[in-house]
Amino acid sequence: MLHLVMKAGSIIPLPIFPKKHHRFPMKMSECADCFAISVFGGGCLYAAQVTHGSIWTVDERVCFQAKTILEWMLSLLTITPY
């Protein structure tokens, strides 16, 4: 089965997307012990494939963003209202 993906205005066939059903963050060594795993989930598999050549790597852009936002949100829980 071949899936079509939009990139920069053109359609690119990528045969990797049927593998996405097996990509689970708990199976990824970089994600297994991460505090943001429930929010992040390993990020965009397309970005991982394009950047690193494998869907089994982490999308660093989204990883940094998810961790930063989650830390900020959790810090708001410790603020005492007036």
Beta strands, then each sheet from edge to edge (+ up, - down):
strand 1: 3-7
strand 2: 10-14
sheet 1: 1+ 2-
end
